[in-house]
Amino acid sequence: MCYWKQWKKIKTKYKNLQRLGLNKNKAWEFANTRKGYWRVANSPILGRTITNARLKNSGLMSLAETYARVC
């Protein structure tokens, strides 16, 4: 959800979705959605493009991993 909100403009959403491997038609259709941030974050397209593995490769840790290390 934070990434989607950070990509404020439709043009930015479109370009970033294409960079993440989505084809042009689906990227344009999805970038123009009027749905809210949380609803988009739970969508299958965003779930396929911004995966947990991709987030982990960028240096982010999941809350479950962080909690498991503390306890």
HTML snippet that shows the backbone in 3Dmol.js (N, CA, C, O; Angstrom):
<script src="https://3Dmol.org/build/3Dmol-min.js"></script>
<div id="view" style="width:600px;height:400px;position:relative"></div>
<script>
const pdb = `
ATOM      1  N   MET A   1       0.824  -1.181   0.000  1.00  0.00           N
ATOM      2  CA  MET A   1       0.000   0.000   0.000  1.00  0.00           C
ATOM      3  C   MET A   1       0.871   1.249   0.000  1.00  0.00           C
ATOM      4  O   MET A   1       0.541   2.238  -0.653  1.00  0.00           O
ATOM      5  N   CYS A   2       1.967   1.207   0.719  1.00  0.00           N
ATOM      6  CA  CYS A   2       2.836   2.384   0.808  1.00  0.00           C
ATOM      7  C   CYS A   2       3.461   2.724  -0.539  1.00  0.00           C
ATOM      8  O   CYS A   2       3.558   3.898  -0.897  1.00  0.00           O
ATOM      9  N   TYR A   3       3.884   1.714  -1.286  1.00  0.00           N
ATOM     10  CA  TYR A   3       4.430   1.980  -2.614  1.00  0.00           C
ATOM     11  C   TYR A   3       3.378   2.574  -3.523  1.00  0.00           C
ATOM     12  O   TYR A   3       3.661   3.536  -4.237  1.00  0.00           O
ATOM     13  N   TRP A   4       2.181   2.035  -3.517  1.00  0.00           N
ATOM     14  CA  TRP A   4       1.108   2.541  -4.377  1.00  0.00           C
ATOM     15  C   TRP A   4       0.786   3.993  -4.048  1.00  0.00           C
ATOM     16  O   TRP A   4       0.551   4.805  -4.944  1.00  0.00           O
ATOM     17  N   LYS A   5       0.777   4.309  -2.770  1.00  0.00           N
ATOM     18  CA  LYS A   5       0.498   5.678  -2.350  1.00  0.00           C
ATOM     19  C   LYS A   5       1.659   6.607  -2.711  1.00  0.00           C
ATOM     20  O   LYS A   5       1.450   7.780  -3.020  1.00  0.00           O
ATOM     21  N   GLN A   6       2.862   6.083  -2.669  1.00  0.00           N
ATOM     22  CA  GLN A   6       4.048   6.869  -2.994  1.00  0.00           C
ATOM     23  C   GLN A   6       4.083   7.226  -4.484  1.00  0.00           C
ATOM     24  O   GLN A   6       4.571   8.294  -4.854  1.00  0.00           O
ATOM     25  N   TRP A   7       3.572   6.344  -5.330  1.00  0.00           N
ATOM     26  CA  TRP A   7       3.508   6.597  -6.768  1.00  0.00           C
ATOM     27  C   TRP A   7       2.251   7.403  -7.058  1.00  0.00           C
ATOM     28  O   TRP A   7       1.295   6.852  -7.602  1.00  0.00           O
ATOM     29  N   LYS A   8       2.217   8.660  -6.723  1.00  0.00           N
ATOM     30  CA  LYS A   8       1.009   9.480  -6.721  1.00  0.00           C
ATOM     31  C   LYS A   8       0.335   9.609  -8.080  1.00  0.00           C
ATOM     32  O   LYS A   8      -0.888   9.501  -8.166  1.00  0.00           O
ATOM     33  N   LYS A   9       1.084   9.833  -9.122  1.00  0.00           N
ATOM     34  CA  LYS A   9       0.498  10.112 -10.432  1.00  0.00           C
ATOM     35  C   LYS A   9       0.264   8.836 -11.231  1.00  0.00           C
ATOM     36  O   LYS A   9       0.954   7.833 -11.050  1.00  0.00           O
ATOM     37  N   ILE A  10      -0.711   8.898 -12.109  1.00  0.00           N
ATOM     38  CA  ILE A  10      -1.038   7.752 -12.955  1.00  0.00           C
ATOM     39  C   ILE A  10       0.154   7.373 -13.815  1.00  0.00           C
ATOM     40  O   ILE A  10       0.432   6.189 -14.008  1.00  0.00           O
ATOM     41  N   LYS A  11       0.858   8.365 -14.331  1.00  0.00           N
ATOM     42  CA  LYS A  11       2.023   8.124 -15.180  1.00  0.00           C
ATOM     43  C   LYS A  11       3.106   7.349 -14.420  1.00  0.00           C
ATOM     44  O   LYS A  11       3.726   6.439 -14.971  1.00  0.00           O
ATOM     45  N   THR A  12       3.325   7.705 -13.179  1.00  0.00           N
ATOM     46  CA  THR A  12       4.324   7.023 -12.351  1.00  0.00           C
ATOM     47  C   THR A  12       3.897   5.596 -12.066  1.00  0.00           C
ATOM     48  O   THR A  12       4.712   4.676 -12.144  1.00  0.00           O
ATOM     49  N   LYS A  13       2.633   5.402 -11.739  1.00  0.00           N
ATOM     50  CA  LYS A  13       2.118   4.051 -11.490  1.00  0.00           C
ATOM     51  C   LYS A  13       2.281   3.187 -12.728  1.00  0.00           C
ATOM     52  O   LYS A  13       2.703   2.035 -12.637  1.00  0.00           O
ATOM     53  N   TYR A  14       1.946   3.744 -13.884  1.00  0.00           N
ATOM     54  CA  TYR A  14       2.040   3.027 -15.148  1.00  0.00           C
ATOM     55  C   TYR A  14       3.480   2.598 -15.436  1.00  0.00           C
ATOM     56  O   TYR A  14       3.725   1.438 -15.770  1.00  0.00           O
ATOM     57  N   LYS A  15       4.424   3.518 -15.309  1.00  0.00           N
ATOM     58  CA  LYS A  15       5.823   3.202 -15.589  1.00  0.00           C
ATOM     59  C   LYS A  15       6.376   2.158 -14.616  1.00  0.00           C
ATOM     60  O   LYS A  15       7.092   1.242 -15.021  1.00  0.00           O
ATOM     61  N   ASN A  16       6.042   2.301 -13.345  1.00  0.00           N
ATOM     62  CA  ASN A  16       6.557   1.359 -12.347  1.00  0.00           C
ATOM     63  C   ASN A  16       5.947  -0.027 -12.510  1.00  0.00           C
ATOM     64  O   ASN A  16       6.633  -1.030 -12.308  1.00  0.00           O
ATOM     65  N   LEU A  17       4.682  -0.098 -12.868  1.00  0.00           N
ATOM     66  CA  LEU A  17       4.069  -1.409 -13.108  1.00  0.00           C
ATOM     67  C   LEU A  17       4.702  -2.086 -14.316  1.00  0.00           C
ATOM     68  O   LEU A  17       4.882  -3.303 -14.318  1.00  0.00           O
ATOM     69  N   GLN A  18       5.039  -1.319 -15.330  1.00  0.00           N
ATOM     70  CA  GLN A  18       5.722  -1.887 -16.487  1.00  0.00           C
ATOM     71  C   GLN A  18       7.116  -2.382 -16.098  1.00  0.00           C
ATOM     72  O   GLN A  18       7.539  -3.450 -16.539  1.00  0.00           O
ATOM     73  N   ARG A  19       7.822  -1.620 -15.287  1.00  0.00           N
ATOM     74  CA  ARG A  19       9.150  -2.042 -14.825  1.00  0.00           C
ATOM     75  C   ARG A  19       9.086  -3.332 -14.019  1.00  0.00           C
ATOM     76  O   ARG A  19      10.032  -4.120 -14.018  1.00  0.00           O
ATOM     77  N   LEU A  20       7.977  -3.540 -13.340  1.00  0.00           N
ATOM     78  CA  LEU A  20       7.811  -4.739 -12.526  1.00  0.00           C
ATOM     79  C   LEU A  20       7.331  -5.942 -13.342  1.00  0.00           C
ATOM     80  O   LEU A  20       7.119  -7.019 -12.785  1.00  0.00           O
ATOM     81  N   GLY A  21       7.158  -5.770 -14.652  1.00  0.00           N
ATOM     82  CA  GLY A  21       6.867  -6.911 -15.512  1.00  0.00           C
ATOM     83  C   GLY A  21       5.441  -7.034 -15.995  1.00  0.00           C
ATOM     84  O   GLY A  21       5.089  -8.059 -16.580  1.00  0.00           O
ATOM     85  N   LEU A  22       4.616  -6.047 -15.780  1.00  0.00           N
ATOM     86  CA  LEU A  22       3.233  -6.089 -16.241  1.00  0.00           C
ATOM     87  C   LEU A  22       3.170  -5.568 -17.677  1.00  0.00           C
ATOM     88  O   LEU A  22       3.884  -4.628 -18.025  1.00  0.00           O
ATOM     89  N   ASN A  23       2.321  -6.171 -18.511  1.00  0.00           N
ATOM     90  CA  ASN A  23       2.241  -5.702 -19.898  1.00  0.00           C
ATOM     91  C   ASN A  23       1.584  -4.325 -19.958  1.00  0.00           C
ATOM     92  O   ASN A  23       0.951  -3.890 -18.996  1.00  0.00           O
ATOM     93  N   LYS A  24       1.736  -3.645 -21.091  1.00  0.00           N
ATOM     94  CA  LYS A  24       1.309  -2.251 -21.216  1.00  0.00           C
ATOM     95  C   LYS A  24      -0.179  -2.059 -20.985  1.00  0.00           C
ATOM     96  O   LYS A  24      -0.583  -1.125 -20.292  1.00  0.00           O
ATOM     97  N   ASN A  25      -0.999  -2.931 -21.556  1.00  0.00           N
ATOM     98  CA  ASN A  25      -2.449  -2.771 -21.423  1.00  0.00           C
ATOM     99  C   ASN A  25      -2.914  -2.927 -19.984  1.00  0.00           C
ATOM    100  O   ASN A  25      -3.695  -2.113 -19.490  1.00  0.00           O
ATOM    101  N   LYS A  26      -2.443  -3.961 -19.313  1.00  0.00           N
ATOM    102  CA  LYS A  26      -2.830  -4.177 -17.918  1.00  0.00           C
ATOM    103  C   LYS A  26      -2.263  -3.095 -17.011  1.00  0.00           C
ATOM    104  O   LYS A  26      -2.926  -2.667 -16.066  1.00  0.00           O
ATOM    105  N   ALA A  27      -1.056  -2.654 -17.288  1.00  0.00           N
ATOM    106  CA  ALA A  27      -0.445  -1.597 -16.473  1.00  0.00           C
ATOM    107  C   ALA A  27      -1.253  -0.306 -16.590  1.00  0.00           C
ATOM    108  O   ALA A  27      -1.491   0.370 -15.590  1.00  0.00           O
ATOM    109  N   TRP A  28      -1.672   0.037 -17.804  1.00  0.00           N
ATOM    110  CA  TRP A  28      -2.454   1.258 -17.993  1.00  0.00           C
ATOM    111  C   TRP A  28      -3.824   1.136 -17.340  1.00  0.00           C
ATOM    112  O   TRP A  28      -4.302   2.073 -16.699  1.00  0.00           O
ATOM    113  N   GLU A  29      -4.451  -0.027 -17.507  1.00  0.00           N
ATOM    114  CA  GLU A  29      -5.768  -0.260 -16.904  1.00  0.00           C
ATOM    115  C   GLU A  29      -5.693  -0.178 -15.378  1.00  0.00           C
ATOM    116  O   GLU A  29      -6.559   0.417 -14.737  1.00  0.00           O
ATOM    117  N   PHE A  30      -4.672  -0.766 -14.818  1.00  0.00           N
ATOM    118  CA  PHE A  30      -4.537  -0.814 -13.372  1.00  0.00           C
ATOM    119  C   PHE A  30      -4.091   0.524 -12.792  1.00  0.00           C
ATOM    120  O   PHE A  30      -4.495   0.882 -11.686  1.00  0.00           O
ATOM    121  N   ALA A  31      -3.262   1.265 -13.524  1.00  0.00           N
ATOM    122  CA  ALA A  31      -2.791   2.571 -13.047  1.00  0.00           C
ATOM    123  C   ALA A  31      -3.947   3.569 -12.985  1.00  0.00           C
ATOM    124  O   ALA A  31      -3.910   4.499 -12.179  1.00  0.00           O
ATOM    125  N   ASN A  32      -4.955   3.395 -13.807  1.00  0.00           N
ATOM    126  CA  ASN A  32      -6.087   4.315 -13.862  1.00  0.00           C
ATOM    127  C   ASN A  32      -7.233   3.943 -12.921  1.00  0.00           C
ATOM    128  O   ASN A  32      -8.305   4.544 -12.993  1.00  0.00           O
ATOM    129  N   THR A  33      -7.029   2.993 -12.069  1.00  0.00           N
ATOM    130  CA  THR A  33      -8.096   2.574 -11.163  1.00  0.00           C
ATOM    131  C   THR A  33      -8.463   3.683 -10.186  1.00  0.00           C
ATOM    132  O   THR A  33      -7.619   4.492  -9.800  1.00  0.00           O
ATOM    133  N   ARG A  34      -9.716   3.709  -9.797  1.00  0.00           N
ATOM    134  CA  ARG A  34     -10.179   4.718  -8.838  1.00  0.00           C
ATOM    135  C   ARG A  34     -10.379   4.116  -7.450  1.00  0.00           C
ATOM    136  O   ARG A  34     -10.924   4.760  -6.554  1.00  0.00           O
ATOM    137  N   LYS A  35      -9.938   2.897  -7.288  1.00  0.00           N
ATOM    138  CA  LYS A  35     -10.088   2.221  -6.003  1.00  0.00           C
ATOM    139  C   LYS A  35      -9.114   2.803  -4.989  1.00  0.00           C
ATOM    140  O   LYS A  35      -8.120   3.430  -5.356  1.00  0.00           O
ATOM    141  N   GLY A  36      -9.403   2.593  -3.733  1.00  0.00           N
ATOM    142  CA  GLY A  36      -8.575   3.122  -2.662  1.00  0.00           C
ATOM    143  C   GLY A  36      -7.266   2.368  -2.511  1.00  0.00           C
ATOM    144  O   GLY A  36      -7.086   1.290  -3.080  1.00  0.00           O
ATOM    145  N   TYR A  37      -6.354   2.945  -1.740  1.00  0.00           N
ATOM    146  CA  TYR A  37      -5.022   2.377  -1.577  1.00  0.00           C
ATOM    147  C   TYR A  37      -5.043   0.964  -1.004  1.00  0.00           C
ATOM    148  O   TYR A  37      -4.349   0.084  -1.511  1.00  0.00           O
ATOM    149  N   TRP A  38      -5.824   0.738   0.036  1.00  0.00           N
ATOM    150  CA  TRP A  38      -5.855  -0.579   0.656  1.00  0.00           C
ATOM    151  C   TRP A  38      -6.486  -1.614  -0.247  1.00  0.00           C
ATOM    152  O   TRP A  38      -6.070  -2.773  -0.257  1.00  0.00           O
ATOM    153  N   ARG A  39      -7.484  -1.208  -1.001  1.00  0.00           N
ATOM    154  CA  ARG A  39      -8.135  -2.158  -1.909  1.00  0.00           C
ATOM    155  C   ARG A  39      -7.194  -2.558  -3.040  1.00  0.00           C
ATOM    156  O   ARG A  39      -7.163  -3.723  -3.436  1.00  0.00           O
ATOM    157  N   VAL A  40      -6.442  -1.619  -3.552  1.00  0.00           N
ATOM    158  CA  VAL A  40      -5.470  -1.914  -4.600  1.00  0.00           C
ATOM    159  C   VAL A  40      -4.346  -2.785  -4.045  1.00  0.00           C
ATOM    160  O   VAL A  40      -3.858  -3.682  -4.732  1.00  0.00           O
ATOM    161  N   ALA A  41      -3.939  -2.526  -2.818  1.00  0.00           N
ATOM    162  CA  ALA A  41      -2.854  -3.298  -2.208  1.00  0.00           C
ATOM    163  C   ALA A  41      -3.231  -4.765  -2.071  1.00  0.00           C
ATOM    164  O   ALA A  41      -2.354  -5.629  -2.077  1.00  0.00           O
ATOM    165  N   ASN A  42      -4.503  -5.056  -1.950  1.00  0.00           N
ATOM    166  CA  ASN A  42      -4.963  -6.435  -1.806  1.00  0.00           C
ATOM    167  C   ASN A  42      -5.306  -7.077  -3.145  1.00  0.00           C
ATOM    168  O   ASN A  42      -5.787  -8.210  -3.172  1.00  0.00           O
ATOM    169  N   SER A  43      -5.075  -6.397  -4.233  1.00  0.00           N
ATOM    170  CA  SER A  43      -5.446  -6.902  -5.557  1.00  0.00           C
ATOM    171  C   SER A  43      -4.439  -7.946  -6.038  1.00  0.00           C
ATOM    172  O   SER A  43      -3.283  -7.940  -5.613  1.00  0.00           O
ATOM    173  N   PRO A  44      -4.877  -8.839  -6.920  1.00  0.00           N
ATOM    174  CA  PRO A  44      -3.954  -9.872  -7.426  1.00  0.00           C
ATOM    175  C   PRO A  44      -2.834  -9.318  -8.296  1.00  0.00           C
ATOM    176  O   PRO A  44      -1.731  -9.863  -8.286  1.00  0.00           O
ATOM    177  N   ILE A  45      -3.084  -8.259  -9.043  1.00  0.00           N
ATOM    178  CA  ILE A  45      -2.036  -7.721  -9.922  1.00  0.00           C
ATOM    179  C   ILE A  45      -0.902  -7.128  -9.100  1.00  0.00           C
ATOM    180  O   ILE A  45       0.266  -7.390  -9.384  1.00  0.00           O
ATOM    181  N   LEU A  46      -1.218  -6.352  -8.109  1.00  0.00           N
ATOM    182  CA  LEU A  46      -0.169  -5.768  -7.278  1.00  0.00           C
ATOM    183  C   LEU A  46       0.516  -6.851  -6.449  1.00  0.00           C
ATOM    184  O   LEU A  46       1.708  -6.752  -6.158  1.00  0.00           O
ATOM    185  N   GLY A  47      -0.227  -7.871  -6.071  1.00  0.00           N
ATOM    186  CA  GLY A  47       0.359  -8.993  -5.340  1.00  0.00           C
ATOM    187  C   GLY A  47       1.360  -9.785  -6.161  1.00  0.00           C
ATOM    188  O   GLY A  47       2.307 -10.350  -5.614  1.00  0.00           O
ATOM    189  N   ARG A  48       1.155  -9.831  -7.482  1.00  0.00           N
ATOM    190  CA  ARG A  48       2.089 -10.524  -8.367  1.00  0.00           C
ATOM    191  C   ARG A  48       3.300  -9.678  -8.724  1.00  0.00           C
ATOM    192  O   ARG A  48       4.370 -10.222  -8.995  1.00  0.00           O
ATOM    193  N   THR A  49       3.153  -8.373  -8.731  1.00  0.00           N
ATOM    194  CA  THR A  49       4.272  -7.518  -9.142  1.00  0.00           C
ATOM    195  C   THR A  49       5.168  -7.122  -7.970  1.00  0.00           C
ATOM    196  O   THR A  49       6.392  -7.145  -8.096  1.00  0.00           O
ATOM    197  N   ILE A  50       4.580  -6.765  -6.847  1.00  0.00           N
ATOM    198  CA  ILE A  50       5.375  -6.403  -5.670  1.00  0.00           C
ATOM    199  C   ILE A  50       5.259  -7.563  -4.681  1.00  0.00           C
ATOM    200  O   ILE A  50       4.397  -7.557  -3.802  1.00  0.00           O
ATOM    201  N   THR A  51       6.125  -8.545  -4.833  1.00  0.00           N
ATOM    202  CA  THR A  51       6.078  -9.744  -3.998  1.00  0.00           C
ATOM    203  C   THR A  51       6.924  -9.561  -2.745  1.00  0.00           C
ATOM    204  O   THR A  51       7.732  -8.636  -2.655  1.00  0.00           O
ATOM    205  N   ASN A  52       6.729 -10.446  -1.790  1.00  0.00           N
ATOM    206  CA  ASN A  52       7.531 -10.415  -0.570  1.00  0.00           C
ATOM    207  C   ASN A  52       9.010 -10.650  -0.879  1.00  0.00           C
ATOM    208  O   ASN A  52       9.880 -10.058  -0.241  1.00  0.00           O
ATOM    209  N   ALA A  53       9.292 -11.504  -1.849  1.00  0.00           N
ATOM    210  CA  ALA A  53      10.686 -11.764  -2.228  1.00  0.00           C
ATOM    211  C   ALA A  53      11.326 -10.508  -2.800  1.00  0.00           C
ATOM    212  O   ALA A  53      12.486 -10.216  -2.508  1.00  0.00           O
ATOM    213  N   ARG A  54      10.583  -9.763  -3.612  1.00  0.00           N
ATOM    214  CA  ARG A  54      11.110  -8.525  -4.193  1.00  0.00           C
ATOM    215  C   ARG A  54      11.372  -7.494  -3.097  1.00  0.00           C
ATOM    216  O   ARG A  54      12.374  -6.780  -3.142  1.00  0.00           O
ATOM    217  N   LEU A  55      10.480  -7.414  -2.118  1.00  0.00           N
ATOM    218  CA  LEU A  55      10.673  -6.482  -1.008  1.00  0.00           C
ATOM    219  C   LEU A  55      11.874  -6.884  -0.155  1.00  0.00           C
ATOM    220  O   LEU A  55      12.626  -6.033   0.318  1.00  0.00           O
ATOM    221  N   LYS A  56      12.041  -8.188   0.033  1.00  0.00           N
ATOM    222  CA  LYS A  56      13.176  -8.673   0.816  1.00  0.00           C
ATOM    223  C   LYS A  56      14.494  -8.390   0.100  1.00  0.00           C
ATOM    224  O   LYS A  56      15.490  -8.044   0.736  1.00  0.00           O
ATOM    225  N   ASN A  57      14.498  -8.540  -1.231  1.00  0.00           N
ATOM    226  CA  ASN A  57      15.714  -8.230  -2.011  1.00  0.00           C
ATOM    227  C   ASN A  57      16.063  -6.758  -1.961  1.00  0.00           C
ATOM    228  O   ASN A  57      17.230  -6.391  -2.097  1.00  0.00           O
ATOM    229  N   SER A  58      15.061  -5.905  -1.766  1.00  0.00           N
ATOM    230  CA  SER A  58      15.342  -4.473  -1.685  1.00  0.00           C
ATOM    231  C   SER A  58      15.780  -4.050  -0.286  1.00  0.00           C
ATOM    232  O   SER A  58      16.064  -2.874  -0.057  1.00  0.00           O
ATOM    233  N   GLY A  59      15.836  -5.000   0.653  1.00  0.00           N
ATOM    234  CA  GLY A  59      16.368  -4.704   1.975  1.00  0.00           C
ATOM    235  C   GLY A  59      15.330  -4.561   3.075  1.00  0.00           C
ATOM    236  O   GLY A  59      15.680  -4.236   4.210  1.00  0.00           O
ATOM    237  N   LEU A  60      14.060  -4.796   2.764  1.00  0.00           N
ATOM    238  CA  LEU A  60      13.009  -4.682   3.767  1.00  0.00           C
ATOM    239  C   LEU A  60      12.745  -6.042   4.423  1.00  0.00           C
ATOM    240  O   LEU A  60      12.831  -7.083   3.773  1.00  0.00           O
ATOM    241  N   MET A  61      12.429  -6.013   5.697  1.00  0.00           N
ATOM    242  CA  MET A  61      12.108  -7.250   6.414  1.00  0.00           C
ATOM    243  C   MET A  61      10.624  -7.260   6.752  1.00  0.00           C
ATOM    244  O   MET A  61      10.020  -6.212   6.983  1.00  0.00           O
ATOM    245  N   SER A  62      10.051  -8.445   6.779  1.00  0.00           N
ATOM    246  CA  SER A  62       8.642  -8.553   7.139  1.00  0.00           C
ATOM    247  C   SER A  62       8.485  -8.426   8.656  1.00  0.00           C
ATOM    248  O   SER A  62       9.421  -8.688   9.412  1.00  0.00           O
ATOM    249  N   LEU A  63       7.317  -8.029   9.079  1.00  0.00           N
ATOM    250  CA  LEU A  63       7.066  -7.919  10.509  1.00  0.00           C
ATOM    251  C   LEU A  63       7.119  -9.270  11.192  1.00  0.00           C
ATOM    252  O   LEU A  63       7.538  -9.362  12.346  1.00  0.00           O
ATOM    253  N   ALA A  64       6.701 -10.318  10.502  1.00  0.00           N
ATOM    254  CA  ALA A  64       6.752 -11.667  11.084  1.00  0.00           C
ATOM    255  C   ALA A  64       8.199 -12.091  11.351  1.00  0.00           C
ATOM    256  O   ALA A  64       8.485 -12.662  12.403  1.00  0.00           O
ATOM    257  N   GLU A  65       9.110 -11.822  10.421  1.00  0.00           N
ATOM    258  CA  GLU A  65      10.520 -12.157  10.631  1.00  0.00           C
ATOM    259  C   GLU A  65      11.119 -11.354  11.771  1.00  0.00           C
ATOM    260  O   GLU A  65      11.880 -11.888  12.579  1.00  0.00           O
ATOM    261  N   THR A  66      10.785 -10.091  11.839  1.00  0.00           N
ATOM    262  CA  THR A  66      11.287  -9.231  12.898  1.00  0.00           C
ATOM    263  C   THR A  66      10.797  -9.721  14.256  1.00  0.00           C
ATOM    264  O   THR A  66      11.571  -9.780  15.212  1.00  0.00           O
ATOM    265  N   TYR A  67       9.540 -10.065  14.341  1.00  0.00           N
ATOM    266  CA  TYR A  67       8.965 -10.553  15.589  1.00  0.00           C
ATOM    267  C   TYR A  67       9.591 -11.887  15.991  1.00  0.00           C
ATOM    268  O   TYR A  67       9.847 -12.119  17.172  1.00  0.00           O
ATOM    269  N   ALA A  68       9.839 -12.766  15.015  1.00  0.00           N
ATOM    270  CA  ALA A  68      10.438 -14.056  15.312  1.00  0.00           C
ATOM    271  C   ALA A  68      11.863 -13.893  15.844  1.00  0.00           C
ATOM    272  O   ALA A  68      12.291 -14.671  16.696  1.00  0.00           O
ATOM    273  N   ARG A  69      12.586 -12.917  15.365  1.00  0.00           N
ATOM    274  CA  ARG A  69      13.950 -12.695  15.842  1.00  0.00           C
ATOM    275  C   ARG A  69      13.968 -12.145  17.265  1.00  0.00           C
ATOM    276  O   ARG A  69      14.865 -12.465  18.046  1.00  0.00           O
ATOM    277  N   VAL A  70      12.984 -11.322  17.599  1.00  0.00           N
ATOM    278  CA  VAL A  70      12.934 -10.713  18.927  1.00  0.00           C
ATOM    279  C   VAL A  70      12.529 -11.735  19.987  1.00  0.00           C
ATOM    280  O   VAL A  70      13.068 -11.751  21.093  1.00  0.00           O
ATOM    281  N   CYS A  71      11.574 -12.585  19.627  1.00  0.00           N
ATOM    282  CA  CYS A  71      11.072 -13.565  20.601  1.00  0.00           C
ATOM    283  C   CYS A  71      11.883 -14.773  20.583  1.00  0.00           C
ATOM    284  O   CYS A  71      11.613 -15.710  21.335  1.00  0.00           O
TER     285      CYS A  71
END
`;
const viewer = $3Dmol.createViewer("view");
viewer.addModel(pdb, "pdb");
viewer.setStyle({}, {cartoon: {color: "spectrum"}});
viewer.zoomTo();
viewer.render();
</script>
